Amino acid sequence: MFVSTGSSGKRGPRGPRGQAGKSGGVTGGAVYTRWGRKTCSNKTTQLYSGVMAGSHYSHSGGGSNYLCLPLNPIFEKVGSGNQGSNYIYGTEYEIGHAQKHLFENTKLHDHDAPCAVCHTESRGSHMMIPARNTCPSGWTLEYKGYIMSGHYGHKGRSQFICVDGKAEATFGSHVDKNGALLYLAEAACGSLPCPPYVQGNELTCAVCTK
């Protein structure tokens, strides 16, 4: 066997780039719920759409979060009849007369709210910013709207969510059933610093991804 004892020569030129491999499945990205809309934006993938749901406004127990229920549920084993321990209701907009102009659709009051679950593959993080309708530099605005939740005087607690400013209503839902409810959130001066906040002003929101 020949063993070289001399010094190494110069490195040769880099060869041509190889062909790209096959792309794999989607493993990243951000998933968020678009409250108040039936569809996602064109630059995202819609995982499913449905109706907003939650606990009854008059119940002191049950869940405190809103859900986006699909319109094609799958049931497995079920009990016989109603057990009466926990129920999920549809969600209605409760928009005061002086607030109707805040949304592009001025006839949302007492209609059921839709929702859509969206996936953006190219951006892996998402956040909801309350009291802002823009995103920080480098972030993408998915949608903007207004903070809403249940009424402060009702028994049931609910989360604050960002409802799209271009909110829609579920077709044929103007029946005023009053299950889970959505009210616009206003600033209350005192513990909140005023300024910059203003007593009674409805709070905006933005859903951002990066």
C-alpha positions as CSV (number, residue, x, y, z in Angstrom):
1,M,0.0,0.0,0.0
2,F,1.3,3.4,-1.0
3,V,1.5,6.0,1.8
4,S,1.9,9.7,0.8
5,T,4.4,11.7,2.9
6,G,4.1,14.9,0.9
7,S,2.0,18.1,1.7
8,S,-1.7,18.4,0.8
9,G,-2.5,20.2,-2.5
10,K,-5.0,23.1,-2.9
11,R,-8.7,22.5,-2.4
12,G,-10.5,22.0,-5.7
13,P,-13.5,24.0,-6.8
14,R,-16.9,23.3,-5.3
15,G,-19.1,20.9,-7.3
16,P,-22.6,21.6,-8.7
17,R,-25.5,21.8,-6.2
18,G,-27.5,18.6,-6.0
19,Q,-31.2,18.3,-6.7
20,A,-33.6,19.2,-3.9
21,G,-35.1,16.3,-2.0
22,K,-38.8,15.5,-1.7
23,S,-40.7,17.8,0.6
24,G,-42.1,16.2,3.8
25,G,-45.4,16.8,5.5
26,V,-46.4,19.9,7.3
27,T,-44.6,19.9,10.7
28,G,-44.7,23.5,11.8
29,G,-46.6,26.7,11.5
30,A,-49.2,28.5,13.7
31,V,-52.8,27.6,14.3
32,Y,-55.3,30.2,15.4
33,T,-59.1,30.6,15.6
34,R,-60.7,33.4,13.6
35,W,-63.7,34.3,15.8
36,G,-66.7,35.7,13.9
37,R,-65.8,34.5,10.4
38,K,-66.7,31.5,8.4
39,T,-63.5,31.3,6.4
40,C,-59.8,32.0,6.7
41,S,-57.7,34.5,4.8
42,N,-56.4,33.5,1.3
43,K,-52.8,33.1,2.6
44,T,-53.7,30.5,5.2
45,T,-55.1,27.0,5.2
46,Q,-58.6,26.5,6.6
47,L,-58.6,23.4,8.9
48,Y,-62.3,23.6,9.5
49,S,-65.1,26.1,10.1
50,G,-68.1,25.9,12.4
51,V,-70.0,27.8,15.1
52,M,-68.9,29.4,18.3
53,A,-70.1,27.7,21.5
54,G,-69.7,27.9,25.2
55,S,-71.5,27.7,28.5
56,H,-74.9,29.3,29.2
57,Y,-74.7,32.8,30.4
58,S,-76.9,32.1,33.4
59,H,-75.0,29.0,34.6
60,S,-72.5,29.5,37.4
61,G,-70.5,26.4,36.5
62,G,-69.3,24.6,33.3
63,G,-66.5,25.7,31.0
64,S,-65.2,29.2,30.8
65,N,-63.7,29.2,27.3
66,Y,-65.3,29.5,23.9
67,L,-65.1,26.6,21.4
68,C,-65.2,26.5,17.7
69,L,-67.5,23.5,17.0
70,P,-67.4,21.9,13.6
71,L,-70.6,21.4,11.6
72,N,-69.8,17.7,11.0
73,P,-69.5,16.2,14.6
74,I,-68.6,12.6,15.1
75,F,-70.2,10.9,18.1
76,E,-69.1,7.6,19.7
77,K,-70.9,6.0,22.6
78,V,-73.6,8.1,24.1
79,G,-75.8,8.0,27.2
80,S,-79.6,7.6,27.1
81,G,-81.3,11.0,27.2
82,N,-80.0,14.1,29.0
83,Q,-77.8,13.7,32.0
84,G,-78.2,17.3,33.0
85,S,-74.6,17.9,34.2
86,N,-72.9,19.9,31.5
87,Y,-74.1,21.5,28.3
88,I,-72.6,23.5,25.5
89,Y,-74.6,26.2,23.8
90,G,-74.3,28.2,20.7
91,T,-73.0,31.8,21.0
92,E,-74.9,35.0,20.1
93,Y,-73.7,38.5,19.5
94,E,-75.1,41.1,21.9
95,I,-74.4,44.4,20.2
96,G,-75.8,47.6,21.7
97,H,-77.5,50.1,19.4
98,A,-74.7,52.6,20.0
99,Q,-72.1,50.0,19.0
100,K,-73.6,48.6,15.8
101,H,-71.4,50.9,13.6
102,L,-68.2,49.3,15.0
103,F,-68.7,46.3,12.7
104,E,-69.1,46.3,8.9
105,N,-72.2,44.1,9.4
106,T,-74.5,46.3,11.4
107,K,-77.1,43.5,11.9
108,L,-75.2,41.1,14.1
109,H,-77.2,41.5,17.2
110,D,-78.9,38.3,18.5
111,H,-77.4,36.3,15.6
112,D,-75.2,33.3,16.2
113,A,-71.4,33.7,15.7
114,P,-69.4,31.5,13.3
115,C,-65.7,30.7,13.5
116,A,-62.9,29.2,11.5
117,V,-59.6,27.4,12.5
118,C,-56.7,28.5,10.4
119,H,-53.1,27.3,9.8
120,T,-50.3,29.4,8.5
121,E,-47.4,27.1,7.5
122,S,-44.7,29.7,7.0
123,R,-45.1,31.4,10.4
124,G,-44.6,29.4,13.6
125,S,-45.8,31.8,16.4
126,H,-49.1,33.7,17.0
127,M,-50.4,36.1,19.6
128,M,-53.5,38.2,20.2
129,I,-52.7,41.8,21.2
130,P,-55.5,43.6,23.1
131,A,-56.1,47.3,22.7
132,R,-54.2,47.4,19.4
133,N,-55.2,46.9,15.8
134,T,-51.7,46.6,14.4
135,C,-48.9,44.2,14.8
136,P,-45.3,44.8,15.8
137,S,-42.6,45.2,13.1
138,G,-41.8,41.8,11.5
139,W,-45.2,40.3,12.4
140,T,-48.1,39.6,10.0
141,L,-51.6,40.8,10.7
142,E,-54.0,37.9,10.3
143,Y,-57.1,39.9,11.3
144,K,-58.2,42.8,13.6
145,G,-61.3,43.5,15.5
146,Y,-62.7,44.0,19.0
147,I,-62.3,42.3,22.3
148,M,-65.5,40.5,23.4
149,S,-66.6,38.2,26.2
150,G,-69.6,37.5,28.4
151,H,-71.4,40.2,30.4
152,Y,-69.8,41.2,33.7
153,G,-73.1,40.8,35.5
154,H,-73.9,37.3,34.4
155,K,-73.1,34.2,36.5
156,G,-70.9,32.5,34.0
157,R,-67.3,33.5,33.4
158,S,-65.8,33.6,29.9
159,Q,-62.5,34.4,28.3
160,F,-61.7,37.6,26.3
161,I,-61.4,36.8,22.6
162,C,-60.7,38.9,19.5
163,V,-63.7,38.9,17.3
164,D,-63.1,39.9,13.7
165,G,-64.1,43.5,12.8
166,K,-65.6,42.0,9.6
167,A,-67.7,39.5,11.6
168,E,-70.4,37.5,10.0
169,A,-73.6,35.8,11.3
170,T,-74.6,32.2,10.9
171,F,-77.3,32.0,8.3
172,G,-80.8,31.8,9.6
173,S,-79.7,32.2,13.3
174,H,-81.7,35.3,14.3
175,V,-83.8,33.5,16.9
176,D,-82.4,35.1,20.2
177,K,-81.9,31.8,22.1
178,N,-79.5,33.4,24.6
179,G,-77.0,30.6,25.2
180,A,-73.4,31.7,25.4
181,L,-73.2,35.5,24.7
182,L,-70.7,38.0,23.4
183,Y,-70.5,41.6,24.5
184,L,-68.0,44.3,23.5
185,A,-65.4,45.0,26.2
186,E,-65.0,48.7,27.3
187,A,-62.2,50.3,29.2
188,A,-62.9,51.2,32.9
189,C,-60.8,54.0,34.3
190,G,-59.4,53.7,37.8
191,S,-57.2,50.6,37.9
192,L,-56.6,51.1,34.2
193,P,-54.5,54.2,33.5
194,C,-56.5,57.0,31.8
195,P,-55.0,58.3,29.7
196,P,-53.9,56.5,27.6
197,Y,-57.2,54.5,28.1
198,V,-60.6,56.3,27.8
199,Q,-63.6,55.4,30.0
200,G,-66.2,53.5,27.9
201,N,-64.1,53.1,24.7
202,E,-64.4,49.7,23.1
203,L,-61.1,47.9,23.0
204,T,-59.6,46.8,19.7
205,C,-57.5,43.7,19.1
206,A,-55.1,42.2,16.6
207,V,-54.2,38.6,15.9
208,C,-50.6,38.4,14.6
209,T,-48.3,35.7,13.4
210,K,-44.5,35.4,12.7
